[in-house]
Amino acid sequence: MSIRIGIFGYGNLGRGVENAIKQNDDMELVAVFTRRDPSSLKINTPTAKVYNANMLSEMTDKIDVMILCGGSATDLPKQTPELARLYNVVDSFDTHAKIPEHFENVDKSAKEGAKVALISVGWDPGMFSLNRMYAGAILPNGKDYTFWGKGVSQGHSDAIRRIDGVLDAKQYTIPVDAALDAVRSGSNPELTARQKHTRECFVVLKDGADKEKIEAEIKNMPNYFADYDTTVHFISKQELDRDHAGIPHGGFVIRSGVTGANLEHKHIIEYSLKLDSNPEFTASVIVAYARAAARLSKEGVCGCKTVLDVPPSYLSSKDGATLRKELL
Amino acid sequence: MSIRIGIFGYGNLGRGVENAIKQNDDMELVAVFTRRDPSSLKINTPTAKVYNANMLSEMTDKIDVMILCGGSATDLPKQTPELARLYNVVDSFDTHAKIPEHFENVDKSAKEGAKVALISVGWDPGMFSLNRMYAGAILPNGKDYTFWGKGVSQGHSDAIRRIDGVLDAKQYTIPVDAALDAVRSGSNPELTARQKHTRECFVVLKDGADKEKIEAEIKNMPNYFADYDTTVHFISKQELDRDHAGIPHGGFVIRSGVTGANLEHKHIIEYSLKLDSNPEFTASVIVAYARAAARLSKEGVCGCKTVLDVPPSYLSSKDGATLRKELL
């Protein structure tokens, strides 16, 4: 029998989850829940229905795993604990500093509901966390480096858009090749924010806006840009829509460590992603973990878990013998 | 209390395990078992003892995990099932085609002894298998590529050494940059053995050996070299010992896949290793999994497992809350 999936929230991530489900024969999208008027939503799965979010408590016997596609700022801190009482859930909560707090809240309600909740599933947190975990356990004497990009940072793009006189903007985070090479050499460099990443901004101005003033305002913005070498390009709205419509991203997790009687041997473990679509890749990770959530729940597990807790084979629909034969 | 480790077999891998244990505060090497005369073995851990292999059945109350450092050809197929009856064990059995059979044999005896046995732990099989597992589950619509090197292939070096007139030899397997680039482009190329790797041989001849004949014999050797572009360098024994004493290795696991309503978005997941010492890195992976074996056993788990079955967090000595805070 298929794993029956519900999606709550139908933005870029929700649509990505819908597409990812189609690539997995053992899964079926049953319902999409939205806070908008359901009749306004056009989804791509003819066999699934769209419901208003007020129906969320009514479908507990029809859905095996609910995938929460809201934002980390305000949606998920509230939604995940609420829904983990009713469903096995997966979210992509990505505010790193607040994960411990989110975990506690979700764990409590998932245990009350005897459900499995997988939080912070995606690529960072997610696959990058996993790779930091494995590499650090294998090479205890070493150092971790995480680089992001080249890719669009939503937070930095938003920060530019909030500047007076800016009509629209996209910001790319770009890892510095020289820094990557230094890390890969095993020299374990100490790197500043500026040495690790550059920031490239494509900005559309409103009529009559002051170019020099806005460029300076971007470059000097604390936290977001002041600590980086930042390039600003002013372009037309048409150019922005034509050349910067995508949401690519990616990055690198590198651990450099040493072994041997005299720590004389260097080792570099590198994991990297190059993604045409950040939300679709995140969705693909989430869908694989939705399978794991269903299986863990069937085994009687409950409570909050993360990618660090889930046996790798639980992500696959294939049985152990097949995986050992094909992959090991 | 420390996890008490035994090592059976004290070659390159066994010495690597001994060194790796020193990097993990929660572990302690208790004993090294050898088929040689114990008094002939000089180990680097003053607190550990050396025993003859005939003492292997006598230490079951003093050792939590026995690490088997023998070879896959003849040692492990016999040793792992035998010892999994008595101890939690970890081995690095790496004959890919025979893993299913080895698994069955080990599983049976581990269950009889109510012990945990982790087999095929290392980097390929091992970390490479894990990465094929994760990447394939995340991007079901895609293609896997594994490249090895640059590194010393023991099997290919041995094959050259068996040729009449050869005194000594080292063979490096080298991935072809153009093939790596083609894979990273997302074009999903079909690649022949020749297109993926080249082979570089450093050969020391015996006095009076026929250089041309030996070079031809190497290049035309079926399975080992005939399907590859092979370079042969004849050097002195002194040069071989000076420039080719190390055992570096490494490689790449790359999955290229697509997502989106029309499969319009490409994604590249790449995992790579660059290792100064193949046996020491393998040993480091094994030691992390020895920790997992001890924990699984404490939880009452028994039977044969592989890296695909073990929750990532079990590799670490840190608790869940610390891992979530530091790594997620």
Interface residues (C-beta under 8 A of the other chain):
Chain A: R15 G16 N19 A20 Q23 N24 N44 H96 I99 P100 F103 S120 P125 M127 S129 L130 N131 R132 M133 Y134 G136 A137 I138 L139 P140 N141 R184 T259 G260 A261 E264 H265 K266 H267 I268 I269 E270 Y271 S272 L273 K274 L275 D276 S277 E280 F281 A283 S284 V285 A288 R291 T306 V307 L308 D309 V310 P311 P312 S313 L315 S316 G320 A321 L323 R324 K325 L327 L328
Chain B: R15 G16 N19 A20 Q23 N24 N44 H96 I99 P100 F103 S120 P125 M127 S129 L130 N131 R132 M133 Y134 G136 A137 I138 L139 P140 N141 R184 T259 G260 A261 E264 H265 K266 H267 I268 I269 E270 Y271 S272 L273 K274 L275 D276 S277 E280 F281 A283 S284 V285 A288 R291 T306 V307 L308 D309 V310 P311 P312 S313 L315 S316 G320 A321 L323 R324 K325 L327 L328
